[in-house]
Amino acid sequence: MGLVVAEERPDLSEAKNNLVVQNAAMKSQMQELEATILRMLSEASGDILDDESLINTLDASKKTSEEIKEKLAQAEVTEKEIDTTRAEYAPVAFRSALLYFCVADLSTIDPMYQYSLGWFMSLFRNGIQNSTASGDLPERLTNIINYFTFSIYQNVCRSLFEKHKLLFSFLLCIRIMQGDNKIDTEEFKFLLSGPPTTKTDGENPAPDWMTINSWTEFSNMHFELPSFAGVTDVVREHAATFKCMFDSSAPEDFELPGGLQQRLSMFQRLLILRGMRLDKVTEGVQQLVSSELGSPFIEPPPFNLQLCYAYSTVKTPLIFVFVPGSDPAADLYKFTAVMKMDRKLEAISLGQGQGPIAEGLIKNGQDSGGWVFLQNCHLSVSWMPKLEKIVETTDEDLVHRDYRLWYVCECICVRMPLVSAVNAVWVRV
């Protein structure tokens, strides 16, 4: 919330900060006045009514106290007005928090999928600055949300293995739908885990083509999920139509009979598809993501080194993760020529005894604004902690702004530099 308000309404952010400081100062002054009065009363001797100094101090303190109370009351009104305006940006803050935890959860899929809060905040700030401007606040908020959501998808997707890209799209879609209260938790659990029991609603109405597992799934939908009550009756009544769906090469496009098509949401229809044709759930997921977020979210971004470079900084290295047979070095050399950095690129293949030489190249690159390309990092595991320290201690104010660190590894090992990894721009080739 603080970041989006600071970017969109710096005047409001400054007023809020000044108000907090002023309120703290006035409350401190009140405490000092109270302490002074108590001290003078405790030190007074004789009749306090005869102590002119004490009387004058009490009178001045009363006036000052009344002025402070009045200012605090005015400040409270102003603060409420500021908070009301700030609250209008809550949808952007909510979406950004939702996306952050969505990205953070990727580490449960693969430990190498780790992304820092600093990296995320940098993308968020970039999204605010580059999204389409508008004088209409609701439209402006929508523009920020849409731009940032797609930016997160592109940047994260670029760093994922191919087999995990659709999974990330689905996770992104589900989290957004959950944030909009479009998904029932029990239905989502059912989609992931299947029926919780083996009980069925009578005999299988079509044992010649419907498996007992499918009938168990429909029965459990009927028993366990309120939105699916009566689904077994629909299956019995329209068994022939469901047989056509079962035999179809594209059951995900099939219109459900018995009013189910109109009664169930696209997400809920995934459960029907799961029960009928589990092998086609992937296609159903693609349709759901495309419907909710748009077709670009099921189309992994193409390899674009220029775009990757745009998100890098002197403290944000670019990491190539390649599979045997690919050659990221060739792409980098072409890119350096385009950027007119081919004469300022220093490359080294890491291995035994190459660490100190690489350190020297990095130091020279930081001073002169050159690019340093470290190849085969997976062959120099023992030197990785040193590389981590170099990346962590790089001072942006002391390093040439054109300096960039690139490195390549065939796989990520447990000793890959954590600081550089979570703050890096990942590129899978």
C-alpha positions as CSV (number, residue, x, y, z in Angstrom):
1,M,0.0,0.0,0.0
2,G,2.7,2.4,1.0
3,L,4.7,1.9,-2.3
4,V,1.7,2.4,-4.6
5,V,0.6,5.5,-2.8
6,A,4.1,6.9,-2.8
7,E,4.4,6.4,-6.5
8,E,0.8,7.5,-7.4
9,R,0.2,10.2,-4.8
10,P,3.6,11.4,-3.4
11,D,1.8,14.4,-1.9
12,L,-0.5,12.1,0.0
13,S,2.4,9.9,1.2
14,E,4.4,13.0,2.3
15,A,1.4,14.4,4.1
16,K,0.9,11.1,5.9
17,N,4.5,10.9,7.0
18,N,4.6,14.5,8.2
19,L,1.4,14.0,10.1
20,V,2.9,11.0,11.9
21,V,6.0,13.0,12.8
22,Q,3.9,16.0,14.0
23,N,1.6,13.8,16.1
24,A,4.5,12.1,17.7
25,A,6.2,15.4,18.5
26,M,3.0,16.9,20.0
27,K,2.4,13.9,22.2
28,S,5.9,14.0,23.4
29,Q,5.5,17.7,24.2
30,M,2.4,16.8,26.2
31,Q,4.3,14.2,28.2
32,E,7.1,16.7,28.9
33,L,4.6,19.3,30.2
34,E,3.0,16.7,32.5
35,A,6.4,15.6,33.8
36,T,7.4,19.3,34.4
37,I,4.2,20.0,36.4
38,L,4.6,16.9,38.5
39,R,8.2,17.7,39.2
40,M,7.4,21.3,40.2
41,L,4.6,20.1,42.5
42,S,6.8,17.6,44.2
43,E,9.5,20.2,44.7
44,A,7.2,22.9,46.0
45,S,7.3,23.8,49.7
46,G,4.7,25.6,51.7
47,D,1.5,26.8,50.2
48,I,1.6,26.2,46.4
49,L,-0.9,29.1,45.9
50,D,1.9,31.5,47.0
51,D,4.4,30.1,44.5
52,E,4.1,32.6,41.7
53,S,6.5,30.7,39.4
54,L,4.5,27.5,39.8
55,I,1.2,29.3,39.1
56,N,2.6,30.9,36.0
57,T,4.0,27.6,34.8
58,L,0.7,25.8,35.4
59,D,-1.2,28.6,33.5
60,A,1.2,28.4,30.5
61,S,1.1,24.6,30.5
62,K,-2.7,24.7,30.5
63,K,-2.7,27.0,27.4
64,T,-0.1,24.9,25.7
65,S,-2.0,21.7,26.5
66,E,-5.2,23.1,25.0
67,E,-3.4,24.2,21.9
68,I,-1.8,20.8,21.5
69,K,-5.2,19.0,22.0
70,E,-6.8,21.2,19.4
71,K,-4.0,20.5,16.9
72,L,-4.2,16.7,17.7
73,A,-7.9,16.8,17.0
74,Q,-7.4,18.6,13.7
75,A,-4.6,16.1,12.8
76,E,-6.9,13.2,13.6
77,V,-9.5,14.5,11.1
78,T,-6.8,15.1,8.5
79,E,-5.4,11.7,9.0
80,K,-8.8,10.0,8.5
81,E,-9.2,12.0,5.3
82,I,-5.8,10.8,4.1
83,D,-6.4,7.2,5.1
84,T,-9.8,7.3,3.2
85,T,-8.0,8.4,0.1
86,R,-5.2,5.8,0.6
87,A,-7.8,3.1,0.9
88,E,-8.8,3.7,-2.7
89,Y,-5.5,2.0,-3.7
90,A,-6.3,-1.1,-1.6
91,P,-7.2,-3.2,-4.7
92,V,-3.6,-2.8,-6.1
93,A,-2.1,-3.6,-2.7
94,F,-4.3,-6.7,-2.4
95,R,-3.4,-8.0,-5.8
96,S,0.3,-7.4,-5.3
97,A,0.2,-9.3,-1.9
98,L,-1.7,-12.1,-3.5
99,L,0.8,-12.4,-6.4
100,Y,3.8,-12.3,-4.0
101,F,2.6,-15.3,-2.0
102,C,1.7,-17.1,-5.2
103,V,5.3,-16.7,-6.4
104,A,6.7,-17.6,-3.0
105,D,4.8,-20.9,-3.0
106,L,6.7,-22.0,-6.1
107,S,9.6,-23.1,-3.9
108,T,7.4,-26.0,-2.8
109,I,7.5,-27.2,-6.4
110,D,11.2,-26.9,-6.8
111,P,13.7,-25.4,-4.2
112,M,15.4,-23.5,-6.9
113,Y,12.3,-21.4,-7.5
114,Q,13.1,-18.7,-5.0
115,Y,12.5,-14.9,-5.6
116,S,13.4,-12.1,-3.2
117,L,11.1,-9.4,-1.9
118,G,13.4,-6.8,-3.3
119,W,13.1,-8.4,-6.8
120,F,9.4,-8.4,-6.4
121,M,9.2,-4.8,-5.2
122,S,11.3,-3.7,-8.1
123,L,8.9,-5.3,-10.6
124,F,6.0,-3.8,-8.7
125,R,7.5,-0.3,-9.0
126,N,8.2,-0.9,-12.6
127,G,4.6,-1.9,-13.2
128,I,3.2,1.2,-11.6
129,Q,5.5,3.5,-13.6
130,N,5.0,1.7,-17.0
131,S,1.3,0.9,-16.9
132,T,-1.1,3.1,-18.9
133,A,-1.9,6.4,-17.3
134,S,-5.5,7.5,-16.7
135,G,-7.3,10.4,-15.0
136,D,-10.0,8.0,-13.9
137,L,-8.8,6.3,-10.7
138,P,-10.7,3.0,-11.1
139,E,-9.4,2.7,-14.6
140,R,-5.9,3.6,-13.5
141,L,-6.0,0.9,-10.8
142,T,-7.2,-1.7,-13.3
143,N,-4.3,-0.7,-15.6
144,I,-1.7,-1.2,-12.8
145,I,-3.2,-4.5,-11.8
146,N,-3.3,-5.9,-15.3
147,Y,0.1,-4.7,-16.2
148,F,1.8,-6.0,-13.0
149,T,0.0,-9.3,-13.1
150,F,1.2,-10.0,-16.7
151,S,4.7,-8.7,-15.8
152,I,4.9,-11.2,-13.0
153,Y,3.8,-14.0,-15.3
154,Q,6.4,-13.2,-17.9
155,N,9.3,-12.8,-15.5
156,V,8.6,-15.9,-13.5
157,C,7.6,-18.0,-16.4
158,R,11.0,-17.2,-18.0
159,S,12.7,-18.9,-15.1
160,L,10.6,-22.1,-14.9
161,F,11.1,-25.5,-16.4
162,E,8.7,-26.1,-19.3
163,K,6.7,-28.7,-17.4
164,H,5.9,-26.1,-14.7
165,K,4.8,-23.2,-16.8
166,L,1.2,-24.2,-17.2
167,L,1.1,-25.1,-13.5
168,F,2.2,-21.6,-12.6
169,S,-0.5,-20.1,-14.9
170,F,-3.1,-22.3,-13.1
171,L,-1.8,-21.4,-9.7
172,L,-1.9,-17.7,-10.6
173,C,-5.4,-18.0,-12.0
174,I,-6.6,-19.9,-8.9
175,R,-5.1,-17.4,-6.4
176,I,-6.7,-14.5,-8.3
177,M,-10.1,-16.3,-8.4
178,Q,-9.8,-17.1,-4.7
179,G,-9.1,-13.5,-4.0
180,D,-12.3,-12.6,-5.9
181,N,-14.2,-15.3,-3.9
182,K,-15.0,-17.2,-7.1
183,I,-13.8,-20.6,-5.9
184,D,-15.1,-22.8,-3.1
185,T,-12.3,-24.3,-1.0
186,E,-13.9,-27.8,-0.9
187,E,-14.4,-27.9,-4.7
188,F,-10.8,-26.9,-5.2
189,K,-9.7,-29.7,-2.9
190,F,-11.9,-32.1,-4.8
191,L,-10.3,-31.1,-8.1
192,L,-6.8,-31.7,-6.7
193,S,-7.4,-34.8,-4.6
194,G,-10.5,-36.5,-5.9
195,P,-13.4,-38.0,-4.0
196,P,-12.8,-38.3,-0.2
197,T,-14.9,-41.6,0.1
198,T,-15.7,-44.6,-2.0
199,K,-19.5,-44.5,-1.4
200,T,-21.7,-44.3,-4.5
201,D,-25.2,-43.1,-5.2
202,G,-26.6,-46.5,-6.3
203,E,-25.4,-48.7,-9.1
204,N,-23.3,-47.4,-12.0
205,P,-25.9,-46.4,-14.7
206,A,-23.5,-47.2,-17.6
207,P,-21.1,-49.9,-16.7
208,D,-20.3,-50.7,-20.3
209,W,-18.4,-47.4,-20.7
210,M,-18.3,-45.6,-17.4
211,T,-15.7,-46.8,-14.9
212,I,-16.5,-47.3,-11.2
213,N,-14.0,-44.6,-10.4
214,S,-15.9,-42.1,-12.5
215,W,-19.2,-43.0,-10.9
216,T,-17.6,-42.7,-7.5
217,E,-16.4,-39.2,-8.4
218,F,-19.9,-38.1,-9.5
219,S,-21.4,-39.7,-6.4
220,N,-19.0,-37.9,-4.1
221,M,-19.7,-34.6,-5.9
222,H,-23.4,-35.2,-5.2
223,F,-22.9,-36.1,-1.5
224,E,-20.1,-33.7,-0.6
225,L,-20.4,-30.5,-2.7
226,P,-23.7,-28.5,-2.4
227,S,-23.4,-27.0,-5.9
228,F,-23.3,-30.5,-7.4
229,A,-26.4,-31.8,-5.6
230,G,-28.3,-34.0,-8.0
231,V,-25.5,-34.4,-10.5
232,T,-25.9,-38.2,-10.4
233,D,-29.5,-37.9,-11.5
234,V,-28.4,-35.8,-14.4
235,V,-25.8,-38.4,-15.4
236,R,-28.5,-41.2,-15.2
237,E,-31.0,-39.2,-17.2
238,H,-28.5,-38.1,-19.9
239,A,-26.2,-41.1,-20.0
240,A,-26.2,-41.2,-23.8
241,T,-25.1,-37.6,-24.0
242,F,-22.3,-38.2,-21.4
243,K,-21.3,-41.2,-23.5
244,C,-20.7,-38.8,-26.5
245,M,-18.6,-36.6,-24.2
246,F,-16.6,-39.6,-23.0
247,D,-15.9,-40.6,-26.6
248,S,-15.1,-37.1,-27.8
249,S,-11.6,-36.1,-28.7
250,A,-12.2,-32.7,-27.1
251,P,-14.5,-33.3,-24.1
252,E,-13.4,-30.0,-22.6
253,D,-15.4,-28.2,-25.3
254,F,-18.5,-30.4,-24.7
255,E,-21.7,-28.6,-23.5
256,L,-23.0,-30.3,-20.4
257,P,-26.6,-31.5,-20.5
258,G,-29.4,-31.2,-17.9
259,G,-28.8,-27.5,-17.2
260,L,-25.3,-28.2,-15.8
261,Q,-23.7,-25.9,-18.4
262,Q,-25.6,-22.9,-17.1
263,R,-25.6,-23.9,-13.5
264,L,-21.9,-24.6,-13.0
265,S,-19.0,-22.1,-13.5
266,M,-16.1,-22.9,-15.8
267,F,-14.1,-23.9,-12.8
268,Q,-16.8,-26.2,-11.5
269,R,-17.1,-27.8,-14.9
270,L,-13.4,-28.9,-14.5
271,L,-14.7,-31.3,-11.8
272,I,-17.1,-32.9,-14.3
273,L,-14.3,-33.2,-16.8
274,R,-12.1,-34.8,-14.1
275,G,-14.8,-37.3,-13.4
276,M,-15.4,-38.1,-17.0
277,R,-12.0,-37.7,-18.7
278,L,-9.2,-37.2,-16.3
279,D,-6.7,-37.2,-19.2
280,K,-8.2,-34.0,-20.6
281,V,-8.1,-31.9,-17.4
282,T,-4.9,-30.1,-18.7
283,E,-6.9,-28.8,-21.7
284,G,-9.7,-27.7,-19.4
285,V,-7.2,-25.8,-17.2
286,Q,-5.9,-24.0,-20.3
287,Q,-9.4,-22.9,-21.1
288,L,-10.0,-21.7,-17.5
289,V,-6.8,-19.7,-17.5
290,S,-7.5,-18.2,-20.9
291,S,-11.1,-17.3,-19.9
292,E,-10.1,-15.7,-16.6
293,L,-6.8,-14.1,-17.4
294,G,-6.6,-14.0,-21.1
295,S,-4.8,-16.2,-23.8
296,P,-1.4,-14.6,-23.2
297,F,-1.3,-16.4,-19.8
298,I,-1.2,-19.8,-21.5
299,E,1.5,-18.8,-24.0
300,P,4.9,-18.8,-22.4
301,P,6.9,-15.7,-23.4
302,P,9.5,-16.4,-26.1
303,F,13.2,-16.1,-25.3
304,N,14.0,-12.4,-25.3
305,L,17.4,-11.4,-24.0
306,Q,16.8,-7.7,-24.5
307,L,13.8,-7.9,-22.1
308,C,15.8,-9.9,-19.6
309,Y,18.5,-7.3,-19.7
310,A,16.0,-4.5,-19.1
311,Y,15.2,-6.1,-15.6
312,S,18.8,-6.5,-14.6
313,T,20.9,-4.1,-12.5
314,V,24.5,-4.0,-11.2
315,K,23.2,-6.0,-8.1
316,T,20.9,-8.2,-10.2
317,P,22.9,-10.8,-12.1
318,L,21.4,-12.7,-15.1
319,I,21.5,-16.5,-14.7
320,F,21.3,-18.9,-17.7
321,V,20.1,-22.4,-16.8
322,F,20.6,-24.6,-19.8
323,V,20.0,-28.2,-20.8
324,P,22.7,-30.3,-22.5
325,G,22.8,-29.4,-26.2
326,S,21.8,-25.8,-25.9
327,D,24.3,-22.9,-26.1
328,P,23.4,-19.7,-24.2
329,A,26.8,-18.3,-24.9
330,A,26.1,-17.9,-28.6
331,D,22.9,-15.8,-27.8
332,L,24.9,-13.6,-25.4
333,Y,27.7,-12.9,-27.9
334,K,25.1,-11.8,-30.4
335,F,23.4,-9.6,-27.8
336,T,26.7,-7.9,-26.8
337,A,27.2,-7.0,-30.4
338,V,23.8,-5.4,-30.6
339,M,24.4,-3.5,-27.4
340,K,27.9,-2.5,-28.6
341,M,29.4,-4.2,-25.5
342,D,31.4,-6.9,-27.4
343,R,34.7,-5.2,-26.7
344,K,33.8,-4.9,-23.0
345,L,32.7,-8.5,-22.4
346,E,35.1,-10.7,-20.4
347,A,34.3,-14.4,-20.3
348,I,35.8,-17.2,-18.3
349,S,35.0,-20.9,-17.9
350,L,35.0,-21.8,-14.2
351,G,36.8,-24.8,-12.9
352,Q,39.6,-25.6,-10.5
353,G,41.7,-22.5,-9.8
354,Q,39.7,-20.1,-11.9
355,G,37.9,-18.4,-9.0
356,P,40.6,-15.7,-8.2
357,I,40.8,-14.9,-11.9
358,A,37.0,-14.5,-12.1
359,E,37.2,-12.2,-9.1
360,G,39.6,-10.0,-10.9
361,L,37.4,-9.8,-14.0
362,I,34.4,-8.9,-11.8
363,K,36.4,-6.1,-10.1
364,N,37.5,-4.7,-13.4
365,G,34.0,-4.9,-14.8
366,Q,32.6,-3.0,-11.8
367,D,35.2,-0.3,-12.2
368,S,35.0,0.1,-16.0
369,G,31.4,-0.8,-16.7
370,G,32.1,-4.0,-18.5
371,W,30.2,-7.3,-18.6
372,V,31.5,-10.5,-17.0
373,F,30.4,-13.8,-18.3
374,L,31.0,-16.8,-15.9
375,Q,30.5,-20.1,-17.7
376,N,30.1,-23.6,-16.1
377,C,29.3,-22.4,-12.6
378,H,28.2,-26.0,-11.8
379,L,31.9,-27.0,-12.1
380,S,33.1,-24.6,-9.4
381,V,30.8,-25.3,-6.5
382,S,33.4,-24.6,-3.9
383,W,33.8,-21.0,-5.2
384,M,30.1,-20.3,-5.1
385,P,30.0,-18.9,-1.5
386,K,32.7,-16.4,-2.6
387,L,30.5,-15.4,-5.6
388,E,27.6,-15.0,-3.2
389,K,29.5,-12.6,-1.0
390,I,30.6,-10.5,-4.1
391,V,27.0,-10.1,-5.3
392,E,25.7,-9.4,-1.8
393,T,28.3,-6.7,-1.0
394,T,28.2,-4.9,-4.4
395,D,27.5,-1.2,-3.7
396,E,25.4,0.3,-6.4
397,D,26.7,3.8,-5.6
398,L,30.4,2.7,-6.2
399,V,29.9,0.5,-9.2
400,H,29.8,1.7,-12.9
401,R,26.1,1.6,-13.9
402,D,26.9,-0.3,-17.1
403,Y,28.4,-3.3,-15.2
404,R,26.5,-6.6,-15.5
405,L,27.3,-10.1,-14.3
406,W,26.1,-13.1,-16.3
407,Y,26.6,-16.7,-15.4
408,V,25.7,-20.0,-16.8
409,C,25.1,-23.4,-15.1
410,E,23.8,-26.7,-16.3
411,C,21.8,-27.3,-13.1
412,I,21.2,-25.6,-9.8
413,C,22.9,-27.2,-6.9
414,V,22.3,-26.7,-3.2
415,R,25.4,-24.4,-3.0
416,M,24.4,-22.0,-5.7
417,P,24.7,-18.5,-4.3
418,L,21.4,-17.9,-2.5
419,V,21.6,-14.1,-2.4
420,S,22.4,-13.8,-6.1
421,A,19.9,-16.5,-7.0
422,V,16.8,-15.0,-5.4
423,N,17.7,-11.5,-6.7
424,A,18.6,-12.6,-10.2
425,V,16.9,-12.5,-13.6
426,W,16.5,-16.2,-14.5
427,V,16.7,-17.3,-18.1
428,R,16.0,-21.0,-19.1
429,V,17.4,-22.0,-22.5
